[in-house]
């Protein structure tokens, strides 16, 4: 399934800021930005990535901040009072 089809099925652009401890300097935090189309509020793609991180990457997770935005939505109309005549 391509990205457009996924967006039509309510996948949203999800961005996560992942803070993790540096393996060689465990008192320091590093930031990693992850971005993918995912389903809110369960976020299965992000959960799979975080499970992979915990299994395969040495940096221990500190926190994850998530933002999600719907990319395709119905148009919003704003009606105004008035009329414009063009000759």
C-alpha positions in Angstrom: 0.0 0.0 0.0 1.4 3.4 -0.9 1.5 6.4 1.4 -1.5 8.1 -0.2 -3.7 5.0 0.4 -2.4 4.8 4.0 -3.3 8.5 4.6 -6.8 7.8 3.2 -7.1 5.1 5.8 -6.4 7.6 8.6 -2.7 7.1 9.0 -1.2 10.3 10.3 2.3 11.8 10.0 3.8 11.0 13.4 6.9 12.6 14.7 8.6 11.3 17.9 11.5 12.9 19.7 13.4 10.1 21.5 15.7 11.0 24.3 18.2 8.3 25.1 21.3 7.9 27.3 24.6 7.8 25.4 26.2 4.3 25.9 29.7 5.6 26.5 28.5 8.5 28.7 25.4 7.4 30.6 24.9 10.8 32.3 24.4 12.5 28.9 21.2 12.5 26.8 21.0 12.5 23.1 18.0 13.4 20.9 16.8 11.3 17.9 13.9 12.4 15.7 11.8 9.7 14.2 9.0 10.3 11.6 6.7 7.9 9.8 3.0 7.5 8.9 1.2 5.8 11.8 -2.2 5.2 13.3 -3.1 7.3 16.3 -3.6 6.7 19.2 -2.2 3.1 19.2 0.9 4.0 17.1 1.8 0.4 16.1 4.7 1.5 13.8 6.3 3.6 16.6 5.9 0.7 19.1 7.6 -1.7 16.7 10.5 0.8 16.3 10.8 1.3 20.1 10.8 -2.5 20.6 13.6 -2.8 18.0 15.5 0.0 19.8 15.3 -1.7 23.2 16.4 -5.0 21.7 19.2 -3.9 19.3 20.5 -0.4 20.3 22.7 0.1 23.3 21.4 3.6 24.2 18.8 3.2 27.0 15.6 5.2 26.4 14.8 8.1 28.6 11.6 9.5 27.1 9.5 9.7 24.0 7.5 12.8 23.0 4.9 12.2 20.2 3.2 14.7 17.8 0.7 13.5 15.2 -1.0 15.4 12.4 -3.7 14.3 9.9 -2.4 15.1 6.4 -5.6 14.6 4.4 -8.8 16.1 5.8 -12.0 17.7 4.5 -11.7 21.2 3.2 -12.8 24.0 5.6 -15.0 26.7 4.2 -15.4 30.1 5.7 -18.3 32.1 4.4 -18.2 35.8 4.5 -20.9 38.4 4.1 -20.6 40.6 1.0 -20.6 40.5 -2.7 -17.9 41.4 -5.3 -19.1 42.4 -8.8 -16.6 42.1 -11.6 -17.4 43.9 -14.9 
